[in-house]
Amino acid sequence: MEQDRRRPSRRQVLRSATGIAALAAAGPAITLGAAGAAHAVVDPSNHFYVPGGGDILVRRATLHQPSWAMQSFAFDNVNGHIYFAQDRPDQSTENSGDLWITKTNLSGGILGTMALHGFGHGSSMGVEPTGSGSAPYLWIEGASAANGAGQRLSRFRFTDGLTLDYANPSITIYDRTPTFDSYAKLPRPAIDPYTNHLLIRYATQEPADRVWRVAVFTMEDAVAGRLGQSNRKTERAIPTNSELGLTDSDLFQGIAMCGQYAYLSYGGPGGPSYIAVLDLNDTGGSVKKVYPHSVAASYPGREPQGAAIQMVGGQPRLACGISAKEGSPATFDATVFYKSDFVSTTW
């Protein structure tokens, strides 16, 4: 969730010997009303059947640093890997914005790690595959403020064992921060591997007047850094919790895009969870549906965290994450469930 907590201690983060030079380059649906405008130019597509539960892909996997909480995840669909972003629950200003990236197989078995200093909260991420057997590029917030929230959008290649410091001028981090007129701060990326697009969730104002929106670009434009006014495929507002029929304690926890629709995860620690569906082509800004779900309801300290699209045999799955917490001092684990019914029925 987007708030001022969970920053790692610098003393605990891995320092790579090879270092920085290597990085060169289920319940009834709630029907809702209006919440903004859009450019209706994303190609029409099927949508996921969201009601009900889900199938478990990863069950309570222990990631690289068990005392840090999963915040988001994304798939390398070419190589069959998952990349998780973790941050620390008890953050301080000195080490705000530090993250662990854990690479796993599709069962959650650890295959590699990477440490990030000064990047952000890790509330959303994207994975851009580069080919079979090759390391992907990761898309995640960067340039953390004192509260740990990343102010820029960064793209860099995953390098196992490397520590990457956002403030170090000797390294290459590709800045992909949007430049269109309504963008202000806090870019949060999600990649749609089904249609090869990048979605960016962002804020338009300071907290007192903040409006959250999403904008969509082709991956070709995004990789090249063309993220300006004329490059947007579509843009629209994200409804407020009140417009979604949710409470303030139903925290935003992740976003995924697949074709014409965005899927947003909401819920707080130990509380109910929801998946909201947004039509990216809806010029009226209305929400299609909000569905409650109770996947992993018995897990201790359960909290929804992250959403992403997995490709299996050319077909997409909507995957959502659940973090569980137990013990004192607390340890965390990660669960990923999915919904695979991709249907053309009307809403």
HELIX and SHEET records of a PDB file:
HELIX    1   1 ARG A   10  GLN A   12  5                                   3    
HELIX    2   2 ILE A   20  ALA A   22  5                                   3    
HELIX    3   3 THR A   93  ASN A   95  5                                   3    
HELIX    4   4 PRO A  207  ASP A  209  5                                   3    
HELIX    5   5 MET A  219  ALA A  224  1                                   6    
HELIX    6   6 GLN A  229  ASN A  231  5                                   3    
HELIX    7   7 ASN A  241  LEU A  244  1                                   4    
SHEET    1   A 2 HIS A  47  PHE A  48  0                                        
SHEET    2   A 2 PHE A 342  VAL A 343 -1                                        
SHEET    1   B 4 ASP A  55  ALA A  61  0                                        
SHEET    2   B 4 THR A 331  LYS A 339 -1                                        
SHEET    3   B 4 GLN A 315  GLU A 326 -1                                        
SHEET    4   B 4 GLU A 303  VAL A 312 -1                                        
SHEET    1   C 5 ALA A  69  ASP A  76  0                                        
SHEET    2   C 5 HIS A  81  ASP A  87 -1                                        
SHEET    3   C 5 LEU A  99  THR A 104 -1                                        
SHEET    4   C 5 ILE A 110  HIS A 117 -1                                        
SHEET    5   C 5 THR A 163  ASP A 165  1                                        
SHEET    1   D 4 MET A 125  GLU A 128  0                                        
SHEET    2   D 4 TYR A 137  SER A 144 -1                                        
SHEET    3   D 4 GLY A 150  ARG A 157 -1                                        
SHEET    4   D 4 TYR A 174  ASP A 175 -1                                        
SHEET    1   E 4 LYS A 185  ASP A 192  0                                        
SHEET    2   E 4 HIS A 197  ALA A 203 -1                                        
SHEET    3   E 4 TRP A 212  THR A 218 -1                                        
SHEET    4   E 4 THR A 234  ALA A 237 -1                                        
SHEET    1   F 4 PHE A 252  CYS A 258  0                                        
SHEET    2   F 4 TYR A 261  GLY A 267 -1                                        
SHEET    3   F 4 SER A 273  ASP A 279 -1                                        
SHEET    4   F 4 VAL A 287  HIS A 293 -1                                        
END                                                                             
